[in-house]
């Protein structure tokens, strides 16, 4: 991203470390593209990946996120994306940070080849606009809902305003984004069922994802028994929920996370290519892979290249970023 865009993005996360963990859930070489368009008090971003990704990050209390999928008429397939626990449709808007909690973590599954549109609004400014419009139902929606399915006038206009901004007609009135978002939230006719609210399975997956990614300071990778004990859950229901959300059991999810951790270690720019090649087996062992041949086969299957190939290109820029600078 251009420096201007990067600095604008970090403004929204100035009180958090903005740490995030990304795990590839489908197989093949990963390619992603991010286009961002910052304007005053609003951050707009479009993200696309050719692989299904689990994206987990630390929540913040400074901004509220609104996310939806590309709504072009030609793209009417069933979606794979789950945003903050809400199964997305082409009419969904989800991802609201939970203002009744401080911090915590949020998780998304971004489906392969699905274009994710994200808008971040400053919470203090959004709160001021809610009070001015007396839109108090919007407060309840932000506190309780993880997503809303709607194709009302406000949501349609909000998406059009977003699209126009990336198609050469940028808005110079950031309040338009705030007002349309508030009207959308405040509309009691929008579908907001039990499944769109916080529920036990959503919280359980959230805690499990965070636990699996947790830095254990050199300790062995976490086991299934430790996960179930920490979450106060039995193996069978945990596997059932994991299978439903990720299409795999807990052990397989842990393995995918460990594979991703080794790839990040191979790609780090802070070590030389030669050193990473020399220590690659030790790196795999550190993340729990005792059999190098089995690890190498799994790695090649999921990432479409061998560990040595990853190391060889570790000093090259894998991800394609482009930034469109607004105001």
PATORRO-630546 format. One record per residue (C-alpha): residue number from 1; residue in one letter; x, y, z. Coordinates in steps of 0.05 Angstrom, whole numbers. Layout:
// PATORRO-630546
+-----+---+--------+--------+--------+
!   k ! r !     c1 !     c2 !     c3 !
+-----+---+--------+--------+--------+
! NUM ! A !      X !      Y !      Z !
...
+-----+---+--------+--------+--------+
// end
This chain:
// PATORRO-630546
+-----+---+--------+--------+--------+
!   k ! r !     c1 !     c2 !     c3 !
+-----+---+--------+--------+--------+
!   1 ! X !      0 !      0 !      0 !
!   2 ! X !     22 !     71 !    -11 !
!   3 ! X !     49 !    105 !     51 !
!   4 ! X !     -9 !    154 !     53 !
!   5 ! X !    -59 !     97 !     53 !
!   6 ! X !    -20 !     57 !    104 !
!   7 ! X !    -15 !    115 !    153 !
!   8 ! X !    -89 !    129 !    146 !
!   9 ! X !   -106 !     55 !    160 !
!  10 ! X !    -63 !     53 !    222 !
!  11 ! X !    -99 !    113 !    251 !
!  12 ! X !   -159 !     69 !    265 !
!  13 ! X !   -117 !     21 !    305 !
!  14 ! X !    -72 !     69 !    343 !
!  15 ! X !    -91 !     39 !    411 !
!  16 ! X !    -80 !    -34 !    391 !
!  17 ! X !    -22 !    -74 !    364 !
!  18 ! X !    -63 !    -89 !    302 !
!  19 ! X !    -36 !   -159 !    302 !
!  20 ! X !    -70 !   -208 !    256 !
!  21 ! X !    -64 !   -281 !    237 !
!  22 ! X !    -82 !   -308 !    169 !
!  23 ! X !    -90 !   -382 !    155 !
!  24 ! X !   -100 !   -411 !     85 !
!  25 ! X !   -157 !   -461 !     87 !
!  26 ! X !   -155 !   -483 !     14 !
!  27 ! X !    -98 !   -511 !    -27 !
!  28 ! X !    -53 !   -476 !    -77 !
!  29 ! X !     -6 !   -415 !    -82 !
!  30 ! X !    -37 !   -355 !    -48 !
!  31 ! X !    -48 !   -289 !    -86 !
!  32 ! X !    -83 !   -230 !    -55 !
!  33 ! X !    -99 !   -159 !    -76 !
!  34 ! X !   -119 !   -100 !    -32 !
!  35 ! X !   -144 !    -34 !    -59 !
!  36 ! X !   -154 !     20 !     -7 !
!  37 ! X !   -185 !     89 !    -13 !
!  38 ! X !   -180 !    134 !     48 !
!  39 ! X !   -221 !    197 !     55 !
!  40 ! X !   -231 !    241 !    116 !
!  41 ! X !   -259 !    200 !    175 !
!  42 ! X !   -274 !    140 !    130 !
!  43 ! X !   -230 !     82 !    108 !
!  44 ! X !   -253 !     42 !     47 !
!  45 ! X !   -219 !    -23 !     25 !
!  46 ! X !   -231 !    -79 !    -25 !
!  47 ! X !   -198 !   -146 !    -13 !
!  48 ! X !   -194 !   -206 !    -58 !
!  49 ! X !   -158 !   -273 !    -51 !
!  50 ! X !   -154 !   -334 !    -97 !
!  51 ! X !   -155 !   -380 !    -36 !
!  52 ! X !   -202 !   -387 !     23 !
!  53 ! X !   -171 !   -352 !     84 !
!  54 ! X !   -184 !   -351 !    159 !
!  55 ! X !   -169 !   -280 !    182 !
!  56 ! X !   -164 !   -268 !    257 !
!  57 ! X !   -145 !   -201 !    288 !
!  58 ! X !   -149 !   -161 !    351 !
!  59 ! X !   -213 !   -120 !    356 !
!  60 ! X !   -208 !    -46 !    369 !
!  61 ! X !   -255 !      4 !    403 !
!  62 ! X !   -240 !     63 !    358 !
!  63 ! X !   -276 !     43 !    294 !
!  64 ! X !   -336 !      4 !    270 !
!  65 ! X !   -330 !    -40 !    209 !
!  66 ! X !   -383 !    -54 !    156 !
!  67 ! X !   -366 !   -110 !    106 !
!  68 ! X !   -404 !   -138 !     46 !
!  69 ! X !   -390 !   -179 !    -16 !
!  70 ! X !   -388 !   -157 !    -88 !
!  71 ! X !   -460 !   -150 !   -111 !
!  72 ! X !   -452 !   -150 !   -186 !
!  73 ! X !   -510 !   -184 !   -223 !
!  74 ! X !   -465 !   -236 !   -254 !
!  75 ! X !   -440 !   -260 !   -187 !
!  76 ! X !   -499 !   -298 !   -157 !
!  77 ! X !   -464 !   -361 !   -131 !
!  78 ! X !   -470 !   -384 !    -59 !
!  79 ! X !   -418 !   -348 !    -17 !
!  80 ! X !   -364 !   -380 !     25 !
!  81 ! X !   -348 !   -319 !     68 !
!  82 ! X !   -365 !   -314 !    142 !
!  83 ! X !   -354 !   -246 !    173 !
!  84 ! X !   -349 !   -244 !    249 !
!  85 ! X !   -391 !   -307 !    252 !
!  86 ! X !   -445 !   -284 !    203 !
!  87 ! X !   -455 !   -329 !    142 !
!  88 ! X !   -455 !   -279 !     85 !
!  89 ! X !   -504 !   -274 !     28 !
!  90 ! X !   -503 !   -223 !    -27 !
!  91 ! X !   -549 !   -179 !     15 !
!  92 ! X !   -509 !   -184 !     80 !
!  93 ! X !   -472 !   -129 !    116 !
!  94 ! X !   -432 !   -153 !    176 !
!  95 ! X !   -368 !   -145 !    216 !
!  96 ! X !   -390 !    -93 !    267 !
!  97 ! X !   -339 !    -88 !    323 !
!  98 ! X !   -374 !   -102 !    388 !
!  99 ! X !   -378 !    -36 !    426 !
! 100 ! X !   -404 !    -71 !    489 !
! 101 ! X !   -337 !   -106 !    496 !
! 102 ! X !   -266 !    -79 !    501 !
! 103 ! X !   -215 !   -111 !    456 !
! 104 ! X !   -221 !   -186 !    444 !
! 105 ! X !   -212 !   -217 !    377 !
! 106 ! X !   -254 !   -221 !    314 !
! 107 ! X !   -250 !   -273 !    259 !
! 108 ! X !   -271 !   -277 !    186 !
! 109 ! X !   -269 !   -330 !    133 !
! 110 ! X !   -258 !   -297 !     65 !
! 111 ! X !   -281 !   -343 !      9 !
! 112 ! X !   -236 !   -357 !    -52 !
! 113 ! X !   -245 !   -306 !   -108 !
! 114 ! X !   -298 !   -267 !    -69 !
! 115 ! X !   -290 !   -192 !    -69 !
! 116 ! X !   -297 !   -166 !      2 !
! 117 ! X !   -315 !    -93 !     10 !
! 118 ! X !   -299 !    -62 !     78 !
! 119 ! X !   -316 !      6 !    106 !
! 120 ! X !   -289 !     31 !    173 !
! 121 ! X !   -322 !     90 !    208 !
! 122 ! X !   -295 !    126 !    269 !
! 123 ! X !   -335 !    105 !    330 !
! 124 ! X !   -336 !    173 !    364 !
! 125 ! X !   -362 !    207 !    301 !
! 126 ! X !   -412 !    151 !    288 !
! 127 ! X !   -437 !    159 !    360 !
! 128 ! X !   -446 !    234 !    350 !
! 129 ! X !   -487 !    223 !    287 !
! 130 ! X !   -530 !    169 !    320 !
! 131 ! X !   -547 !    217 !    376 !
! 132 ! X !   -562 !    274 !    327 !
! 133 ! X !   -609 !    229 !    287 !
! 134 ! X !   -641 !    198 !    350 !
! 135 ! X !   -628 !    130 !    317 !
! 136 ! X !   -624 !     91 !    382 !
! 137 ! X !   -642 !     25 !    350 !
! 138 ! X !   -575 !     30 !    315 !
! 139 ! X !   -541 !     24 !    384 !
! 140 ! X !   -577 !    -41 !    398 !
! 141 ! X !   -557 !    -69 !    330 !
! 142 ! X !   -484 !    -52 !    341 !
! 143 ! X !   -484 !    -84 !    410 !
! 144 ! X !   -523 !   -147 !    393 !
! 145 ! X !   -516 !   -164 !    319 !
! 146 ! X !   -458 !   -195 !    282 !
! 147 ! X !   -491 !   -183 !    215 !
! 148 ! X !   -555 !   -162 !    180 !
! 149 ! X !   -586 !   -186 !    115 !
! 150 ! X !   -618 !   -129 !     78 !
! 151 ! X !   -630 !   -100 !     10 !
! 152 ! X !   -666 !    -37 !     33 !
! 153 ! X !   -655 !     32 !      3 !
! 154 ! X !   -602 !     53 !     53 !
! 155 ! X !   -558 !     -9 !     44 !
! 156 ! X !   -565 !     -5 !    -32 !
! 157 ! X !   -546 !     68 !    -32 !
! 158 ! X !   -487 !     56 !     16 !
! 159 ! X !   -459 !      3 !    -32 !
! 160 ! X !   -469 !     49 !    -92 !
! 161 ! X !   -433 !    105 !    -56 !
! 162 ! X !   -376 !     57 !    -41 !
! 163 ! X !   -373 !     32 !   -113 !
! 164 ! X !   -373 !    103 !   -142 !
! 165 ! X !   -314 !    121 !    -98 !
! 166 ! X !   -272 !     66 !   -131 !
! 167 ! X !   -298 !     82 !   -201 !
! 168 ! X !   -271 !    152 !   -209 !
! 169 ! X !   -327 !    191 !   -173 !
! 170 ! X !   -301 !    199 !   -101 !
! 171 ! X !   -347 !    229 !    -49 !
! 172 ! X !   -324 !    293 !    -14 !
! 173 ! X !   -378 !    286 !     39 !
! 174 ! X !   -358 !    232 !     90 !
! 175 ! X !   -423 !    245 !    129 !
! 176 ! X !   -460 !    209 !     73 !
! 177 ! X !   -426 !    143 !     93 !
! 178 ! X !   -444 !    154 !    166 !
! 179 ! X !   -516 !    173 !    154 !
! 180 ! X !   -530 !    115 !    106 !
! 181 ! X !   -497 !     66 !    155 !
! 182 ! X !   -540 !     91 !    212 !
! 183 ! X !   -605 !     89 !    172 !
! 184 ! X !   -588 !     18 !    152 !
! 185 ! X !   -575 !     -3 !    224 !
! 186 ! X !   -637 !     32 !    250 !
! 187 ! X !   -686 !     -1 !    202 !
! 188 ! X !   -726 !    -51 !    242 !
! 189 ! X !   -751 !    -85 !    179 !
! 190 ! X !   -681 !   -111 !    162 !
! 191 ! X !   -674 !   -185 !    174 !
! 192 ! X !   -635 !   -197 !    238 !
! 193 ! X !   -650 !   -268 !    261 !
! 194 ! X !   -622 !   -308 !    319 !
! 195 ! X !   -566 !   -333 !    274 !
! 196 ! X !   -544 !   -261 !    262 !
! 197 ! X !   -536 !   -249 !    337 !
! 198 ! X !   -482 !   -268 !    385 !
! 199 ! X !   -490 !   -341 !    404 !
! 200 ! X !   -451 !   -395 !    441 !
! 201 ! X !   -421 !   -427 !    378 !
! 202 ! X !   -397 !   -359 !    352 !
! 203 ! X !   -362 !   -344 !    418 !
! 204 ! X !   -334 !   -414 !    422 !
! 205 ! X !   -303 !   -411 !    353 !
! 206 ! X !   -276 !   -341 !    368 !
! 207 ! X !   -241 !   -366 !    431 !
! 208 ! X !   -215 !   -429 !    397 !
! 209 ! X !   -185 !   -391 !    338 !
! 210 ! X !   -150 !   -343 !    386 !
! 211 ! X !   -125 !   -400 !    429 !
! 212 ! X !    -96 !   -439 !    369 !
! 213 ! X !    -59 !   -377 !    345 !
! 214 ! X !    -33 !   -358 !    413 !
! 215 ! X !     42 !   -350 !    420 !
! 216 ! X !     63 !   -402 !    470 !
! 217 ! X !    133 !   -375 !    480 !
! 218 ! X !    170 !   -437 !    456 !
! 219 ! X !    124 !   -488 !    488 !
! 220 ! X !    101 !   -547 !    446 !
! 221 ! X !     40 !   -534 !    400 !
! 222 ! X !    -26 !   -538 !    437 !
! 223 ! X !    -61 !   -606 !    438 !
! 224 ! X !   -134 !   -623 !    429 !
! 225 ! X !   -141 !   -642 !    503 !
! 226 ! X !   -113 !   -574 !    522 !
! 227 ! X !   -162 !   -538 !    474 !
! 228 ! X !   -223 !   -575 !    501 !
! 229 ! X !   -201 !   -564 !    573 !
! 230 ! X !   -188 !   -490 !    563 !
! 231 ! X !   -255 !   -480 !    527 !
! 232 ! X !   -292 !   -524 !    576 !
! 233 ! X !   -320 !   -564 !    518 !
! 234 ! X !   -322 !   -637 !    498 !
! 235 ! X !   -286 !   -660 !    436 !
! 236 ! X !   -348 !   -683 !    397 !
! 237 ! X !   -388 !   -618 !    399 !
! 238 ! X !   -325 !   -577 !    386 !
! 239 ! X !   -309 !   -619 !    325 !
! 240 ! X !   -381 !   -614 !    301 !
! 241 ! X !   -380 !   -537 !    304 !
! 242 ! X !   -311 !   -535 !    272 !
! 243 ! X !   -333 !   -582 !    216 !
! 244 ! X !   -394 !   -538 !    203 !
! 245 ! X !   -354 !   -473 !    201 !
! 246 ! X !   -288 !   -494 !    171 !
! 247 ! X !   -306 !   -560 !    137 !
! 248 ! X !   -253 !   -596 !    178 !
! 249 ! X !   -243 !   -620 !    249 !
! 250 ! X !   -203 !   -585 !    303 !
! 251 ! X !   -140 !   -626 !    292 !
! 252 ! X !   -139 !   -609 !    218 !
! 253 ! X !   -150 !   -535 !    233 !
! 254 ! X !    -92 !   -536 !    282 !
! 255 ! X !    -49 !   -569 !    229 !
! 256 ! X !    -67 !   -516 !    178 !
! 257 ! X !    -49 !   -461 !    228 !
! 258 ! X !     18 !   -495 !    242 !
! 259 ! X !     33 !   -501 !    167 !
! 260 ! X !     18 !   -427 !    160 !
! 261 ! X !     64 !   -410 !    218 !
! 262 ! X !    122 !   -447 !    185 !
! 263 ! X !    109 !   -412 !    119 !
! 264 ! X !    112 !   -344 !    154 !
! 265 ! X !    178 !   -365 !    185 !
! 266 ! X !    205 !   -384 !    117 !
! 267 ! X !    181 !   -318 !     87 !
! 268 ! X !    208 !   -272 !    142 !
! 269 ! X !    254 !   -218 !    113 !
! 270 ! X !    294 !   -216 !    178 !
! 271 ! X !    335 !   -278 !    163 !
! 272 ! X !    379 !   -294 !    104 !
! 273 ! X !    356 !   -344 !     52 !
! 274 ! X !    416 !   -389 !     68 !
! 275 ! X !    402 !   -390 !    142 !
! 276 ! X !    328 !   -406 !    131 !
! 277 ! X !    347 !   -463 !     84 !
! 278 ! X !    397 !   -490 !    135 !
! 279 ! X !    346 !   -488 !    193 !
! 280 ! X !    283 !   -507 !    155 !
! 281 ! X !    276 !   -576 !    188 !
! 282 ! X !    287 !   -546 !    257 !
! 283 ! X !    233 !   -493 !    241 !
! 284 ! X !    184 !   -547 !    221 !
! 285 ! X !    200 !   -586 !    285 !
! 286 ! X !    189 !   -523 !    327 !
! 287 ! X !    118 !   -518 !    300 !
! 288 ! X !    103 !   -592 !    315 !
! 289 ! X !    122 !   -629 !    251 !
! 290 ! X !    168 !   -686 !    272 !
! 291 ! X !    170 !   -723 !    205 !
! 292 ! X !    203 !   -679 !    152 !
! 293 ! X !    180 !   -719 !     92 !
! 294 ! X !    107 !   -718 !    114 !
! 295 ! X !    112 !   -644 !    130 !
! 296 ! X !    143 !   -629 !     62 !
! 297 ! X !     87 !   -668 !     27 !
! 298 ! X !     33 !   -632 !     66 !
! 299 ! X !     66 !   -564 !     55 !
! 300 ! X !     71 !   -575 !    -20 !
! 301 ! X !     -2 !   -598 !    -24 !
! 302 ! X !    -30 !   -537 !     12 !
! 303 ! X !     15 !   -482 !    -14 !
! 304 ! X !     31 !   -508 !    -84 !
! 305 ! X !    106 !   -504 !    -73 !
! 306 ! X !    160 !   -537 !    -32 !
! 307 ! X !    191 !   -505 !     31 !
! 308 ! X !    254 !   -491 !     -9 !
! 309 ! X !    215 !   -455 !    -63 !
! 310 ! X !    183 !   -411 !    -10 !
! 311 ! X !    251 !   -395 !     19 !
! 312 ! X !    280 !   -380 !    -50 !
! 313 ! X !    229 !   -325 !    -61 !
! 314 ! X !    227 !   -302 !     12 !
! 315 ! X !    258 !   -235 !     -5 !
! 316 ! X !    209 !   -222 !    -62 !
! 317 ! X !    142 !   -188 !    -55 !
! 318 ! X !     90 !   -244 !    -58 !
! 319 ! X !     28 !   -203 !    -48 !
! 320 ! X !      2 !   -154 !    -99 !
! 321 ! X !    -21 !    -89 !    -68 !
! 322 ! X !    -50 !    -29 !   -103 !
! 323 ! X !    -75 !     35 !    -71 !
! 324 ! X !   -120 !     89 !    -98 !
! 325 ! X !   -110 !    154 !    -61 !
! 326 ! X !   -172 !    195 !    -48 !
! 327 ! X !   -171 !    260 !    -10 !
+-----+---+--------+--------+--------+
// end
